[in-house]
């Protein structure tokens, strides 16, 4: 599977190591998304590609990452002796 895309951040070509600045076009190959610059791709990019859209990052829920909530000490103090969660 091949897909041409515009970069959101500066990257390097996975074949020749050339620095490609943000906003330039690169070819993503396969599921692992190996990136190739225009020179290494061996084919011209399409004429029309969507512009880079910057979307704000959503805040992470730390409990989904396996980290404890920030109030874990307070909850431990509020429990009665012998009481468990």
C-alpha positions, 0 to 999 in steps of 0.5 A, spaced: 500 500 500 502 506 497 500 513 500 503 520 499 502 525 505 504 531 507 509 531 513 506 535 520 513 535 522 520 534 519 523 527 518 528 523 514 527 519 508 528 511 510 532 510 504 537 515 503 537 519 510 535 526 507 532 531 511 525 533 509 522 539 512 515 539 515 509 541 510 513 537 504 511 531 501 513 524 502 511 517 500 509 512 505 509 504 504 506 499 507 503 498 514 509 499 517 509 506 513 516 506 511 517 513 508 521 515 502 523 522 499 521 524 492 527 522 489 527 515 492 520 514 491 521 513 484 515 516 482 512 523 482 507 525 487 500 527 485 498 534 483 493 535 489 494 533 496 491 536 502 494 541 506 497 539 513 491 540 518 494 542 525 489 539 530 490 540 538 492 534 542 487 531 546 489 531 554 491 524 556 487 520 561 493 517 566 489 511 568 488 508 561 496 508 561 497 504 567 499 510 572 496 511 578 491 517 579 494 523 582 490 523 589 492 516 591 495 518 597 489 522 600 485 516 598 489 511 602 489 516 608 481 516 608 480 509 608 479 506 615 484 501 618 483 494 614 479 497 609 480 495 602 478 498 595 
